[in-house]
């Protein structure tokens, strides 16, 4: 009992809270669900009549609540419970009946609840898509209407709602059934009917359903339904639909006129009449349509919107290629405009649109004189001196027509008027630009382009139909560049493309503009003398740098595919490479182009060809940096160049490692170049890691004599000074000379000369005994080679003799007589090997 009381309290609380909008429909459905289930659990074996009635009410309302929030599946159980409770109630009432009269009363009482449950079940199964079950439930409800006539309206509207929903889902067969049922039920009891207006509404939707389902197949049914609708209640919508069906059926003009006549006495809005005229004219019924249109002004003589009728008339005259008649109508409007019969602002705007559309059509057909004729009609509605942006657009369009007709003076006057109305418009500046180009006025064209470039940064307004695409600043700058090129004004085209490249968002268009810029600037550079080239070469570098930047950003643009990116990168990297080669007389620019070519190649697949190109670019860039470093005086500048070279070399080494895996590079000098360049950069930077680098070099078995000799030279080239490394390199080179099957005496002599020079500096007398012994051995080596060949250069023999003799003299001056005798004797040994000079020194 306590549970039952709690359930009833919960139910009542839900009702009161929902009334105050405290809880939502879904919350109410859930609370009802709980209360109803609790009541059902409390049901005894023989519940009293009041309890059963409460269960019926609660089950019905709980089921209906689930249906209303779109959860019809949850409603079925409660509606079945309600049906079962109704049977129990009827049985209990029969038990207590004293005669047939009582039974009839009880049956009528129960049937009201039964009708409600059946209608809710119909809603539930309909929502779940079970058409047949819904039909059965509705049919049972329909059968009960004789006893429950007051429910006629409810059931008719329920069927109408089913019809609307199935129509919206384009289930035309089901929709036609439900709408037919709604109409039939509505006729069953006129006292409780939905009324003629609602019946007409049902029939209009039924006619529309047949019309959209299959007009050819159900044409008669559609016409019958709409005729019945119009008999029930005359309504403009019914009139319009009947005309529509008749037109679709191919009815004669006479039949359509008859249909129109039926409704002429109805009150209809002007817009409705115009829509009817449009419908007739769009279906090619010119005679009927224009006659109907002519009759409309009589009905709306006092309306300020009469101009709409004339505008519609003009539109259809133009559509039917009756331009002459349309022009007459327009001229009548112009006369009326200046005699107190002005169109309303909305209608006047619509007329301007018609006029501009017609002008645009002639413009596209290149009938520029005719386009001007229509634009002049539009101008007629503006007062002299009026400032209006639309007038500016109009004047610009007229200027375009005049330019095509080669009437430059008239074009200039039109643009002047446009400037007066809208001086800060990019479109006005574009018109000024076109005239400047046509008159070959480069300065004015450049001025206009600069103004356009500035204005392109601001958001543009929509322009008329004569402009291209969306008429953004980019579109106009692109068109400006095209016009300049067509008129051989290269400098102007370059300026337009430069601004364009700053504003373009579309990657494909941007790269096309940059390519065009590079080509144009290259042709300009080739035609210039050397003095003027620098600035333009810098411009090309700027374009290529922008291409690199945009390639990096293009990864976020979906329309710009990976293949597109690769193609663009290849084009720009090859251009940068060719320019680097071309400007070899300008080392700094050559270096910059090689570096750019490398950067651009990073967007290309790393195949063998690209890797070779990357390696070469970096090697060349490093070589240029080193060469420039040798020539610069400033230490900070030198340091920057050598550091930059080192960075290029580090990257190049990584690429070279990968490249060597792709094939045989035994004869490739890259390893040697990398070594020499790195040695030079590190030595001149006084890099502490230089000795570590050289440790790996001394261990290389394949190192060449020439490489060692270059290292020895670089080790002592200012600002580097590494005598130990120089000496070690020369000793290694000398060892390699000795190992040759046939010693090259000339090369051997030069290497030995350098080694003795670094080991035995000129002018030093106080030399360590070990050093002297080491140098003595070099002289002995020289004697050995001199004795074995006649190819040893005589001047080198003379130098050796003189150097040994002078060393002896230096020893003598410091009192080292024994050593002096040895070194002078060593010098005398070389004397015997002199040729023509021997007698001079004996």
Secondary structure, DSSP 8 states (H G I E B T S, - for coil): -HHHHHHHHHHHHHHHHHHTT-S-HHHHHHHHHHHHHHHHHT--TT--HHHHHHHHHHHHHHHHHHHHTT-GGGTHHHHHHHHHHHHHHHHHHHHT--SHHHHHHHHHHHHHHHHHHHHHHHHHHHHTT-HHHHHHHHHHHHHTTTT-GGGHHHHHHHHHHHHHHHHHTT-HHHHHHHHHHHHHHHHH-GGG---HHHHHHHHHHHHHHHHHHHHHHHHHHHHHHHHHHHHH---HHHHHHHHHHHHHHT--HHHHHHHHHHTTTS---HHHHHHHHHHHHHTT-HHHHHHHHHHHHHHTTT-TTTHHHHHHHHHHHHHTT-HHHHHHHHHHHHHHHTTT----HHHHHHHHHHHHHHHHHHHHTT-HHHHHHHHHHHHTTS-TT---HHHHHHHHHHHHHHHHTT-HHHHHHHHHHHHHH-TT-HHHHHHHHHHHHHTT-HHHHHHHHHHHHHHTTS------TTS-TT--HHHHHHHHHHHHHHTT-HHHHHHHHHHHHHH---HHHHHHHHHHHHHHHHHHHHHS-HHHHHHHHHHHHHHHHHHHHHHHHGGG-TTS-HHHHHHHHHHHHHHHHHHHHHTTTSHHHHHHHHHHHHHHHTTS---HHHHHHHHHHHHHHHHHHHHHHHH---HHHHHHHHHHHHHHHHHHHHHHHHHHTTS--TT-THHHHHHHHHHHHHHHTT-TTHHHHHHHHHT-TT--HHHHHHHHHHHTSTT---HHHHHHHHHHHHHHHHTSSS--HHHHHHHHHHHHHHHS-TT-----HHHHHHHHHHHHHHHHHHHH-S-S-HHHHHHHHHHHHHHHHHHHHTT-HHHHHHHHHHHHHHHTT-STTHHHH-
